[in-house]
């Protein structure tokens, strides 16, 4: 197999988005468009991947990190000029270069592989990824000769009436023989309506040199959607969501209402998981078999164990064990680790805390910066008082402890194994194992006092 390279065109500012955010960083299903493109290209066993950046370059580099090398297009002088910025890195190399726009998030690695395979089979110097569009407005048209050979690509702005009637469109994705690409780019001119150096002009230059030019038409026009404004962004979101949801359903996941279920393309979901309406599954979330999620639950970068049940709740950057029950209306904040068969009930907030197997905080509690052992029962209204105004401190509750309702645990503090904390206590010293700690004022009853108050109110 020949060496393979990729150039991602991501230098356009995207003025039609009317946004402070750099165009290719606008998210589709929670992931920036350019990251979708790079993730698919990384399936192709590339020797080199180069991203052409311009306005907002640092933010693109922050997003892609070491997934790419970067070159800067200082002036926006067209797609041909953009690819030429990679000359110093690629021009001397032998192989095949695929060129993709950074605003085409729906392109798949499978289609790109098919394009490369077609290019290799035909022995072409250039192969264009094309699609059939019922409404080709705005797209470059693929002009063919009477025998079906590709003659050239003409931009919509430069096309005449006959050319605008063509429905085979250029998707903006290409394969080139690398050496031929950079040789031809030296001869591209900007003699056109926009005064830009068009990458499609390379096709005509190669054609004039009697080189083989071919095209591979994808079956799925929607996959080639380029996002230039918020309308197209919404279309891409809808298409990506549908594709992702269908894939999970075919793999054994039950989505009760796919139209109102939003799943990250990077999420991994096991068989017989049930996801109810209104759920949002974000980032690198992993959900194991037989879990029940929702309704109206948001999970972000979580690991959810087998047969866990999470209802009307929010969890992020946390690990949730097997057969855990969460919700309704619970909040699992980052860096929490819930063991198996834990129960986190309604209106409980957990933050940077670990719960051992079988422990419970059933309602109306805040457990932050805490280490909770196994078999612990945390009563309603319990708070780990973790913040002194400057620093956070740790609360430790050892195995089989029982924390009574409406207790305050003033960190740093430890409740020993098997200990009891009486309801209504404020604990600011360690509680020994097996002890009962009572930290509240002694009750005083004043007989008949209520009637005196009532009489005062009447007067």
C-alpha positions as CSV (number, residue, x, y, z in Angstrom):
1,X,0.0,0.0,0.0
2,X,1.3,3.5,-0.9
3,X,1.8,6.1,1.8
4,X,-1.3,8.0,2.7
5,X,-1.5,11.6,3.8
6,X,-4.4,13.9,4.7
7,X,-4.9,17.7,4.6
8,X,-7.8,19.2,6.5
9,X,-9.0,22.6,5.4
10,X,-9.9,24.5,8.5
11,X,-8.8,28.1,7.9
12,X,-12.1,29.7,7.0
13,X,-13.5,32.1,9.5
14,X,-17.1,31.2,8.8
15,X,-18.7,34.6,8.7
16,X,-22.1,33.1,7.8
17,X,-22.2,31.4,11.2
18,X,-22.3,34.9,12.8
19,X,-20.5,33.7,15.8
20,X,-17.4,34.5,17.9
21,X,-16.6,30.8,17.8
22,X,-14.4,29.6,15.0
23,X,-16.5,27.8,12.4
24,X,-15.0,24.3,12.5
25,X,-15.2,24.3,16.3
26,X,-19.0,24.5,16.4
27,X,-20.2,21.2,17.8
28,X,-22.3,18.5,16.2
29,X,-23.7,16.1,18.8
30,X,-21.4,17.5,21.3
31,X,-18.1,17.3,19.3
32,X,-16.5,20.0,17.2
33,X,-16.9,19.5,13.5
34,X,-13.2,19.4,12.8
35,X,-12.8,16.7,15.5
36,X,-15.4,14.6,13.7
37,X,-13.4,14.9,10.5
38,X,-10.0,14.1,12.1
39,X,-11.4,11.1,14.0
40,X,-12.7,9.6,10.7
41,X,-9.4,10.3,8.9
42,X,-7.5,8.6,11.7
43,X,-9.2,5.3,10.7
44,X,-7.2,5.4,7.4
45,X,-3.7,4.5,8.6
46,X,-2.2,7.8,7.6
47,X,1.5,8.7,7.6
48,X,0.7,12.3,8.1
49,X,-2.3,14.5,8.9
50,X,-2.0,18.2,8.4
51,X,-4.6,20.8,9.4
52,X,-4.6,24.1,7.6
53,X,-5.6,26.8,10.1
54,X,-6.1,30.6,10.0
55,X,-8.3,32.7,12.2
56,X,-8.6,31.1,15.6
57,X,-5.7,28.7,14.9
58,X,-4.7,28.3,18.6
59,X,-8.2,27.1,19.5
60,X,-8.2,24.5,16.8
61,X,-4.8,23.3,17.9
62,X,-6.0,23.2,21.5
63,X,-8.9,21.0,20.3
64,X,-7.0,18.6,18.1
65,X,-3.8,18.5,20.1
66,X,-1.2,16.0,18.8
67,X,-3.7,14.4,16.4
68,X,-2.4,16.7,13.7
69,X,0.4,18.9,12.4
70,X,-0.5,22.4,11.6
71,X,0.2,25.0,8.9
72,X,-1.2,28.5,8.8
73,X,-2.9,30.2,5.9
74,X,-2.3,33.8,6.7
75,X,-4.6,35.2,4.0
76,X,-7.8,33.5,2.9
77,X,-7.0,33.1,-0.8
78,X,-9.0,30.0,-1.6
79,X,-8.8,26.2,-1.2
80,X,-5.9,25.8,-3.6
81,X,-3.9,28.3,-1.7
82,X,-4.8,26.6,1.6
83,X,-3.5,23.2,0.4
84,X,-0.3,24.9,-0.9
85,X,0.5,25.8,2.7
86,X,1.3,22.1,3.3
87,X,4.0,22.2,0.6
88,X,7.0,22.2,2.9
89,X,5.8,19.1,4.7
90,X,4.3,17.0,1.9
91,X,5.6,18.1,-1.5
92,X,8.7,15.9,-1.5
93,X,6.8,12.8,-0.4
94,X,5.5,9.9,-2.6
95,X,2.0,8.7,-2.0
96,X,-1.7,9.6,-2.0
97,X,-3.1,12.7,-0.3
98,X,-6.8,13.0,0.7
99,X,-8.1,16.6,1.1
100,X,-11.1,17.1,3.3
101,X,-12.9,20.2,4.5
102,X,-13.1,20.7,8.3
103,X,-16.8,21.6,8.1
104,X,-18.0,18.2,6.8
105,X,-18.7,16.4,10.1
106,X,-20.9,13.6,8.6
107,X,-18.2,12.1,6.4
108,X,-17.3,8.6,7.5
109,X,-14.1,6.7,7.5
110,X,-15.8,4.0,5.5
111,X,-16.6,6.4,2.6
112,X,-13.1,7.9,2.7
113,X,-11.7,4.4,2.5
114,X,-13.9,3.6,-0.5
115,X,-12.7,6.8,-2.2
116,X,-9.1,5.8,-1.6
117,X,-9.7,2.2,-2.9
118,X,-11.4,3.5,-6.0
119,X,-8.5,5.9,-6.6
120,X,-6.0,3.1,-6.3
121,X,-8.0,0.7,-8.6
122,X,-8.3,3.4,-11.3
123,X,-4.7,4.4,-11.1
124,X,-5.8,8.0,-11.2
125,X,-3.8,11.1,-10.4
126,X,-6.9,12.7,-8.9
127,X,-10.3,11.3,-7.8
128,X,-13.2,13.5,-6.7
129,X,-15.8,12.4,-4.1
130,X,-19.1,13.4,-5.7
131,X,-22.8,13.0,-4.9
132,X,-26.1,13.4,-6.6
133,X,-28.0,16.5,-5.3
134,X,-31.6,17.1,-6.2
135,X,-30.9,20.8,-5.4
136,X,-27.3,21.4,-6.3
137,X,-27.5,25.2,-5.7
138,X,-24.2,26.5,-4.2
139,X,-22.2,23.4,-5.0
140,X,-19.5,23.0,-7.6
141,X,-20.7,21.0,-10.6
142,X,-18.8,18.0,-12.0
143,X,-18.6,18.4,-15.8
144,X,-18.2,15.2,-17.7
145,X,-17.5,14.5,-21.4
146,X,-19.9,12.7,-23.6
147,X,-18.2,9.4,-22.7
148,X,-18.5,10.0,-19.0
149,X,-15.0,11.1,-18.3
150,X,-14.5,13.9,-15.8
151,X,-13.5,17.1,-17.6
152,X,-13.5,19.7,-14.9
153,X,-15.3,21.1,-11.8
154,X,-16.9,24.5,-12.1
155,X,-17.9,26.5,-9.1
156,X,-21.6,27.6,-8.8
157,X,-20.7,31.3,-9.0
158,X,-18.7,30.7,-12.2
159,X,-21.1,28.2,-13.9
160,X,-23.3,29.0,-16.9
161,X,-26.9,28.0,-17.1
162,X,-26.2,24.6,-18.7
163,X,-23.6,23.8,-16.1
164,X,-25.9,24.8,-13.2
165,X,-28.4,22.2,-14.4
166,X,-25.9,19.4,-13.6
167,X,-26.9,17.5,-10.4
168,X,-23.6,15.7,-9.8
169,X,-21.8,17.9,-7.3
170,X,-18.3,18.2,-5.9
171,X,-18.3,17.4,-2.2
172,X,-15.0,19.2,-1.6
173,X,-13.2,15.9,-0.8
174,X,-10.5,14.6,-3.1
175,X,-7.7,12.1,-3.5
176,X,-4.5,13.1,-5.3
177,X,-1.2,11.6,-6.3
178,X,0.8,13.7,-3.9
179,X,3.6,14.8,-6.2
180,X,1.1,15.6,-9.0
181,X,-1.0,17.7,-6.6
182,X,1.7,20.0,-5.5
183,X,3.2,20.3,-9.0
184,X,-0.3,21.4,-10.4
185,X,-0.9,23.8,-7.5
186,X,2.0,25.9,-8.7
187,X,0.1,26.6,-11.9
188,X,-3.3,27.4,-10.4
189,X,-4.4,31.0,-11.1
190,X,-6.9,33.3,-9.5
191,X,-8.6,34.3,-12.7
192,X,-12.2,33.9,-11.6
193,X,-15.1,35.8,-10.1
194,X,-13.8,35.6,-6.5
195,X,-10.2,36.2,-7.3
196,X,-9.2,33.0,-5.4
197,X,-7.0,30.0,-6.1
198,X,-9.5,27.1,-6.4
199,X,-8.3,23.6,-5.6
200,X,-10.7,22.1,-8.2
201,X,-8.6,23.9,-10.9
202,X,-6.0,21.2,-10.2
203,X,-8.3,18.8,-12.0
204,X,-8.2,20.8,-15.2
205,X,-4.5,21.2,-15.0
206,X,-4.0,17.5,-14.6
207,X,-6.5,16.8,-17.3
208,X,-4.6,19.1,-19.7
209,X,-1.5,17.0,-19.0
210,X,-3.4,13.9,-20.1
211,X,-3.5,12.4,-16.6
212,X,-6.2,10.1,-15.4
213,X,-9.0,11.9,-13.5
214,X,-11.8,9.9,-11.9
215,X,-14.7,10.4,-9.6
216,X,-16.3,8.2,-6.9
217,X,-20.0,9.0,-6.2
218,X,-21.1,8.2,-2.7
219,X,-24.6,6.8,-2.3
220,X,-25.4,9.1,0.6
221,X,-25.6,12.8,-0.3
222,X,-26.4,13.8,3.3
223,X,-23.0,12.5,4.4
224,X,-21.3,15.2,2.4
225,X,-23.1,18.1,3.9
226,X,-20.9,21.1,4.4
227,X,-21.8,23.4,7.3
228,X,-21.7,27.1,6.5
229,X,-24.4,28.5,8.7
230,X,-26.6,27.7,11.6
231,X,-29.3,26.1,9.4
232,X,-26.8,23.6,8.0
233,X,-25.4,23.1,11.6
234,X,-28.9,22.1,12.8
235,X,-29.3,19.7,9.8
236,X,-26.0,18.1,10.6
237,X,-27.0,17.7,14.2
238,X,-30.3,16.0,13.1
239,X,-28.5,13.6,10.7
240,X,-25.7,12.7,13.1
241,X,-28.2,12.0,15.9
242,X,-30.3,9.8,13.7
243,X,-27.3,7.9,12.4
244,X,-25.9,7.4,16.0
245,X,-29.3,6.3,17.5
246,X,-30.0,3.8,14.7
247,X,-26.6,2.3,15.2
248,X,-27.2,1.7,18.9
249,X,-30.7,0.3,18.3
250,X,-29.3,-2.2,15.8
251,X,-26.7,-3.2,18.4
252,X,-29.4,-4.0,20.9
253,X,-30.1,-0.8,22.8
254,X,-33.8,0.2,23.3
255,X,-34.5,3.9,22.7
256,X,-38.0,4.6,23.7
257,X,-38.2,7.9,21.9
258,X,-35.2,8.2,19.4
259,X,-36.3,11.7,18.4
260,X,-35.8,12.9,21.9
261,X,-32.6,11.0,22.8
262,X,-29.2,12.6,22.2
263,X,-26.2,10.3,22.2
264,X,-22.6,11.2,21.7
265,X,-20.9,9.4,18.7
266,X,-18.2,8.4,21.2
267,X,-20.5,6.8,23.7
268,X,-20.4,3.0,24.1
269,X,-23.7,1.3,25.2
270,X,-24.2,-2.4,25.9
271,X,-27.1,-4.7,25.0
272,X,-30.5,-4.5,26.6
273,X,-29.9,-1.0,27.9
274,X,-33.1,1.0,27.9
275,X,-32.9,4.7,27.4
276,X,-36.1,6.6,28.1
277,X,-37.2,10.0,26.5
278,X,-35.3,13.2,27.1
279,X,-31.9,11.7,27.8
280,X,-28.6,13.2,26.8
281,X,-25.5,10.9,26.8
282,X,-22.4,13.0,26.3
283,X,-18.7,12.5,25.7
284,X,-17.0,9.2,26.3
285,X,-19.8,7.7,28.4
286,X,-19.9,3.9,28.7
287,X,-23.1,2.2,29.8
288,X,-23.0,-1.6,30.5
289,X,-25.7,-4.2,29.7
290,X,-29.2,-4.0,31.2
291,X,-28.9,-0.5,32.6
292,X,-32.0,1.7,32.6
293,X,-31.4,5.4,31.9
294,X,-34.0,8.2,32.3
295,X,-36.3,9.7,31.6
296,X,-34.7,13.1,31.4
297,X,-31.2,12.2,32.5
298,X,-27.9,13.7,31.4
299,X,-24.7,11.6,31.6
300,X,-21.3,13.1,30.6
301,X,-18.1,11.1,30.5
302,X,-19.4,8.5,32.9
303,X,-18.9,4.8,33.4
304,X,-22.3,3.1,34.3
305,X,-22.3,-0.4,35.5
306,X,-24.5,-3.3,34.6
307,X,-28.2,-3.1,35.5
308,X,-27.8,0.4,37.1
309,X,-30.9,2.6,37.1
310,X,-30.6,6.4,36.8
311,X,-33.8,8.4,36.7
312,X,-34.2,12.2,36.1
313,X,-30.7,12.9,37.2
314,X,-27.4,14.4,36.1
315,X,-24.0,12.7,36.4
316,X,-20.6,13.8,35.0
317,X,-17.0,12.5,35.0
318,X,-17.8,9.7,37.5
319,X,-17.9,6.0,37.9
320,X,-21.2,4.3,38.8
321,X,-21.2,0.7,39.7
322,X,-23.5,-2.3,39.0
323,X,-27.1,-2.3,40.1
324,X,-26.8,1.3,41.5
325,X,-30.0,3.3,41.9
326,X,-29.8,7.0,41.3
327,X,-32.6,9.6,41.5
328,X,-35.0,11.0,40.8
329,X,-33.4,14.4,40.8
330,X,-29.9,13.5,42.0
331,X,-26.7,15.2,41.0
332,X,-23.5,13.2,40.7
333,X,-20.7,15.7,40.2
334,X,-17.1,15.0,38.9
335,X,-14.7,12.5,40.4
336,X,-17.3,10.5,42.2
337,X,-17.0,6.7,42.4
338,X,-20.1,4.8,43.4
339,X,-19.6,1.1,44.2
340,X,-22.1,-1.7,43.4
341,X,-25.6,-1.6,44.7
342,X,-25.3,2.0,46.0
343,X,-28.4,4.1,46.4
344,X,-28.4,7.8,45.8
345,X,-31.9,9.1,46.2
346,X,-33.9,12.1,45.4
347,X,-32.3,15.5,45.8
348,X,-28.9,14.1,46.8
349,X,-25.8,15.8,45.5
350,X,-22.5,13.8,45.5
351,X,-19.2,15.5,44.7
352,X,-15.7,14.0,44.6
353,X,-16.8,11.2,46.9
354,X,-16.5,7.5,47.0
355,X,-19.2,5.1,48.2
356,X,-18.5,1.5,49.0
357,X,-20.8,-1.3,48.0
358,X,-24.3,-1.2,49.4
359,X,-24.1,2.3,50.9
360,X,-27.1,4.6,50.8
361,X,-27.9,8.3,50.8
362,X,-31.6,8.1,50.1
363,X,-32.7,11.8,50.1
364,X,-31.9,15.4,50.6
365,X,-28.2,15.3,51.4
366,X,-24.9,16.8,50.2
367,X,-21.9,14.4,50.3
368,X,-18.8,16.2,49.0
369,X,-15.1,15.4,49.4
370,X,-15.9,12.2,51.3
371,X,-14.9,8.6,51.6
372,X,-17.9,6.5,52.4
373,X,-17.3,2.8,53.3
374,X,-19.5,-0.2,52.6
375,X,-22.9,-0.7,54.1
376,X,-23.2,2.9,55.3
377,X,-26.6,4.5,55.8
378,X,-26.7,8.3,55.5
379,X,-29.9,9.8,56.8
380,X,-32.0,12.5,55.2
381,X,-30.6,16.0,55.4
382,X,-27.0,15.0,56.1
383,X,-24.2,17.4,55.0
384,X,-20.5,16.9,54.8
385,X,-19.3,20.4,55.6
386,X,-16.2,20.3,53.4
387,X,-15.4,24.0,52.9
388,X,-13.9,26.4,55.5
389,X,-13.9,29.4,53.2
390,X,-10.4,28.7,51.8
391,X,-9.9,25.0,51.6
392,X,-11.8,21.8,51.0
393,X,-11.4,19.0,53.6
394,X,-12.2,15.3,53.7
395,X,-14.9,13.4,55.6
396,X,-14.4,9.7,56.2
397,X,-17.3,7.4,57.1
398,X,-16.1,3.9,57.7
399,X,-18.0,0.6,56.9
400,X,-21.4,0.0,58.4
401,X,-21.7,3.4,60.1
402,X,-25.1,5.0,60.5
403,X,-25.6,8.7,60.1
404,X,-28.8,10.0,61.6
405,X,-31.0,12.6,59.8
406,X,-30.1,16.2,59.7
407,X,-26.5,15.7,60.7
408,X,-23.6,18.0,59.9
409,X,-20.1,16.4,59.6
410,X,-17.6,19.2,59.9
411,X,-14.5,18.1,57.9
412,X,-11.9,17.0,58.4
413,X,-13.6,14.4,60.5
414,X,-13.8,10.6,60.7
415,X,-16.8,8.4,61.7
416,X,-15.5,5.0,62.7
417,X,-16.6,1.6,61.6
418,X,-20.0,0.6,62.9
419,X,-20.5,4.0,64.7
420,X,-23.8,5.8,65.1
421,X,-24.3,9.5,64.8
422,X,-27.6,10.7,66.4
423,X,-30.0,12.7,64.3
424,X,-29.6,16.4,64.5
425,X,-25.9,16.2,65.5
426,X,-23.1,18.5,64.4
427,X,-19.9,16.4,64.5
428,X,-16.6,18.2,64.6
429,X,-14.5,15.6,66.3
430,X,-13.8,12.0,65.2
431,X,-16.3,9.4,66.3
432,X,-14.7,6.1,67.5
433,X,-15.7,2.7,66.0
434,X,-18.9,1.3,67.4
435,X,-19.6,4.5,69.4
436,X,-22.8,6.6,69.5
437,X,-22.1,10.3,69.1
438,X,-24.7,12.8,70.1
439,X,-23.8,16.5,69.4
440,X,-26.9,18.6,70.1
441,X,-28.4,20.7,72.8
442,X,-30.3,18.8,75.5
443,X,-34.1,19.2,75.0
444,X,-35.9,21.3,77.5
445,X,-39.7,21.3,77.9
446,X,-41.5,24.2,79.5
447,X,-44.9,23.0,80.6
448,X,-47.8,25.3,79.8
449,X,-45.6,27.8,78.0
450,X,-47.6,27.6,74.7
451,X,-50.8,28.9,76.4
452,X,-48.9,31.9,77.7
453,X,-47.8,32.8,74.2
454,X,-51.3,32.5,72.9
455,X,-52.6,34.8,75.6
456,X,-49.9,37.4,74.8
457,X,-51.0,37.4,71.1
458,X,-54.6,37.9,72.1
459,X,-53.8,41.0,74.2
